[in-house]
Amino acid sequence: MKVATWNVNSIKSRLQHALKWCSVAEPDVLCLQETKVLDADFPAREFAALGYEHQALFGEGAYNGVATLSLHPLENIEFNLPDDKPDAQRRLVAATVNGIRIFNAYAPHGTKLGSDKYRYKLDWHRRLRKLFDERFSTDDDVILCGDLNVAPHEMDVWKPTVWKDKLHFSKPEREALMDLKRWGFIDLFRQFNGEAKEFSWWSVFHSDFEKNRGLRIDFIWASPTLAEDCTDCWIDREPRTWEHPSDHAPVIAEFD
């Protein structure tokens, strides 16, 4: 099974990119973030025409939004964190595919260090960790993927001295992310790529992509038993070269 995650930064703006990429990459499950569209306006038919008839949509107009699209049935679909209010931002969808529980996440941006939104970001990661502590064992087949909006290590930023104490690489953010990972997750990209300086996000300035000045903030993490069944994990930079691209690139993992 092939699982992919991609922050498309508006499915309306990137629909043709997403359809083109799916036709070539053929993931079994595609987890999208920042869909920025109400569920009623999501291009469900276009994806269903490619075989992605099973869809868990959780969007809102103009901001946020996640969608999980699958060639296989989606079971036990859940939205957001257990203690989220009904009007909370739409950032998380979970579904079971072929016995694997897949969490598709778009973590808060944080906006500015020390702000209320920054503190919300840190607390959101903490509450997500609590969900795994309370509901799952590391022996379960679990995937957490998506845009977690934090680069965890120096190898995940193009120049650590430039990003030191800045949003996405501040110490409290990194500690919150690593505490989430310490639930027992394996970073599948690192499992296969060691300390490679590869990134999944670049600013909108074209020169930053050309010079590979990016961050690795999009992940596919798996529980230990499931990580043993993973045969490869990589970042596909190709869609970032297309006209009017998302600022993120897809991340893909294959499982035996």
C-alpha positions in Angstrom: 0.0 0.0 0.0 1.2 3.5 -0.9 0.3 6.4 1.4 0.9 10.1 0.4 0.5 13.4 2.2 0.5 16.8 0.5 -0.4 20.3 1.7 -1.9 21.6 -1.6 -2.5 25.2 -0.3 -6.0 25.3 -1.8 -7.5 22.4 -3.7 -9.4 24.8 -6.0 -6.1 26.4 -7.1 -4.2 23.1 -7.3 -6.9 20.7 -8.5 -5.3 20.0 -11.8 -1.9 19.5 -10.1 -3.4 17.0 -7.7 -5.2 15.1 -10.4 -2.1 15.0 -12.6 0.1 13.8 -9.7 -2.4 11.1 -8.6 -2.6 9.8 -12.1 1.2 9.3 -12.2 2.0 8.4 -8.5 -1.1 6.3 -7.9 -1.2 6.4 -4.1 -3.7 4.1 -2.4 -4.4 6.8 0.2 -3.9 10.6 -0.4 -4.0 12.9 2.7 -4.4 16.5 1.8 -4.0 19.6 4.0 -5.0 23.2 3.6 -7.8 22.3 1.2 -9.4 25.7 2.0 -12.9 24.7 0.8 -16.2 23.7 2.2 -17.0 20.0 1.9 -19.9 20.7 -0.5 -17.5 22.5 -2.8 -14.7 19.9 -2.7 -14.0 18.4 -6.1 -15.2 14.9 -5.0 -16.3 13.8 -8.5 -13.0 14.6 -10.1 -11.1 12.4 -7.6 -13.8 9.7 -7.7 -13.2 9.5 -11.5 -9.6 8.5 -10.7 -10.8 5.7 -8.4 -10.7 7.7 -5.1 -14.4 7.0 -4.3 -13.8 6.7 -0.6 -13.4 10.2 0.9 -13.3 11.8 4.3 -13.7 15.5 3.9 -13.3 18.1 6.7 -13.0 21.5 5.2 -13.8 25.1 5.9 -14.0 28.1 3.6 -10.7 30.0 2.9 -8.6 28.4 5.6 -7.4 25.1 7.0 -9.2 21.9 6.0 -8.1 18.3 5.5 -9.2 15.5 3.2 -8.4 11.8 3.1 -9.0 10.2 -0.3 -8.7 6.4 -0.8 -9.0 3.6 -3.3 -10.1 1.4 -0.4 -12.9 1.7 2.0 -12.5 4.2 4.9 -13.8 2.9 8.2 -14.5 4.6 11.6 -14.0 8.2 10.4 -13.4 10.7 13.1 -12.8 14.5 12.9 -10.6 16.7 15.1 -9.3 16.1 18.6 -11.6 14.6 21.2 -11.8 17.8 23.3 -12.2 20.2 20.4 -15.3 22.4 20.4 -17.8 22.0 17.5 -16.6 25.3 16.0 -12.8 24.4 16.2 -10.6 24.8 13.2 -10.8 21.8 10.9 -7.3 20.3 11.3 -7.5 16.5 11.8 -9.3 13.5 10.2 -8.7 9.9 11.1 -9.8 6.8 9.3 -9.0 3.1 9.1 -7.8 1.7 5.8 -7.0 -2.0 5.4 -6.6 -2.2 9.2 -4.2 0.8 9.4 -5.4 3.8 11.4 -4.3 6.9 9.5 -4.3 10.4 11.0 -4.2 13.2 8.5 -3.1 16.4 10.3 -2.7 20.1 9.6 -1.1 21.5 12.7 -1.6 25.2 13.6 0.9 27.7 12.0 1.5 29.6 15.2 1.7 33.1 13.5 4.2 34.7 15.9 6.4 33.6 18.8 4.8 34.1 22.1 1.3 34.9 20.7 -1.9 33.2 21.7 -1.9 31.3 18.4 1.7 30.2 19.2 0.6 28.8 22.5 -2.4 27.2 20.8 0.0 25.5 18.5 2.0 24.0 21.3 -1.1 22.9 23.2 -2.5 21.3 20.0 0.6 19.1 19.7 0.3 18.2 23.4 -3.4 17.2 23.0 -2.6 15.1 19.9 0.0 13.2 22.0 -2.6 12.7 24.7 -5.0 11.1 22.1 -2.4 8.5 21.2 -1.5 7.8 24.8 -5.2 7.2 25.7 -6.3 5.3 22.6 -3.4 3.3 21.1 -0.6 1.0 21.9 2.7 1.2 19.9 1.8 -2.4 18.8 -1.1 -1.0 16.8 -0.8 -0.1 13.1 -1.0 3.6 13.2 0.2 6.4 10.8 0.4 10.1 11.6 1.0 12.2 8.5 0.6 15.7 7.3 1.9 19.2 7.7 3.0 19.5 11.4 4.5 23.0 10.8 7.7 22.3 12.8 11.1 21.3 11.5 12.4 19.0 14.3 16.2 18.9 13.7 19.0 21.1 12.2 19.2 18.7 9.2 15.5 19.6 8.5 16.3 23.3 7.8 18.5 24.7 5.0 20.5 26.9 7.4 19.9 26.5 11.2 21.6 29.8 12.1 19.1 31.7 9.9 16.1 29.8 11.4 17.3 29.8 15.1 14.5 31.1 17.4 12.1 31.7 14.5 8.7 30.3 14.0 8.7 26.6 12.8 12.1 26.0 14.4 11.9 27.6 17.9 12.9 25.4 20.8 9.4 25.1 22.4 7.9 24.0 19.0 10.6 21.4 18.5 10.2 20.1 22.0 6.4 19.8 21.5 6.9 18.0 18.2 9.5 15.6 19.6 7.3 14.9 22.6 4.5 13.9 20.2 7.0 11.7 18.3 8.2 10.0 21.5 4.8 8.3 21.8 6.6 5.7 19.7 6.5 7.0 16.1 9.2 6.3 13.5 9.9 9.1 11.0 9.8 7.0 7.8 11.7 9.5 5.7 14.7 9.4 8.1 14.4 5.6 8.3 15.4 5.4 4.6 17.3 8.7 4.0 19.5 9.1 7.0 20.6 12.7 7.4 19.8 13.8 3.9 19.1 17.5 3.6 15.8 17.3 1.8 12.9 19.5 2.4 9.1 19.5 1.8 8.4 23.3 2.0 10.0 26.3 0.3 8.8 29.9 0.4 6.9 31.3 -2.5 10.0 33.0 -3.8 11.1 30.9 -6.7 14.8 31.4 -5.9 14.4 29.7 -2.6 13.3 26.5 -4.3 16.0 26.7 -6.9 18.6 27.1 -4.1 16.9 24.5 -1.9 16.3 26.9 0.9 13.6 25.0 2.6 12.2 23.2 5.6 11.1 19.6 6.2 7.8 20.1 8.0 5.6 17.4 6.3 5.9 13.9 7.6 4.7 10.3 7.5 5.3 8.7 10.9 4.4 5.1 11.7 4.1 3.0 14.8 7.2 0.6 15.2 5.5 -2.5 14.0 4.1 -0.8 10.9 7.5 0.9 10.2 9.0 -2.5 9.8 6.7 -3.1 6.9 7.6 0.2 5.2 9.8 -0.4 2.1 10.5 3.2 1.1 9.7 6.8 1.9 10.6 9.9 -0.2 9.7 13.5 -1.0 8.6 14.2 -4.6 9.9 17.6 -5.6 8.5 17.4 -9.1 5.1 19.1 -8.4 6.9 22.1 -6.9 8.4 22.8 -10.3 5.0 23.1 -12.0 3.3 26.4 -12.8 1.6 28.1 -9.8 2.6 25.2 -7.4 1.8 24.7 -3.8 4.6 25.7 -1.5 4.8 22.1 -0.3 5.8 18.9 -2.0 4.2 15.5 -1.5 5.7 12.9 0.8 5.1 9.2 0.0 5.6 6.0 1.9 5.2 2.4 0.6 4.3 -0.6 2.7 4.6 -4.3 2.0 
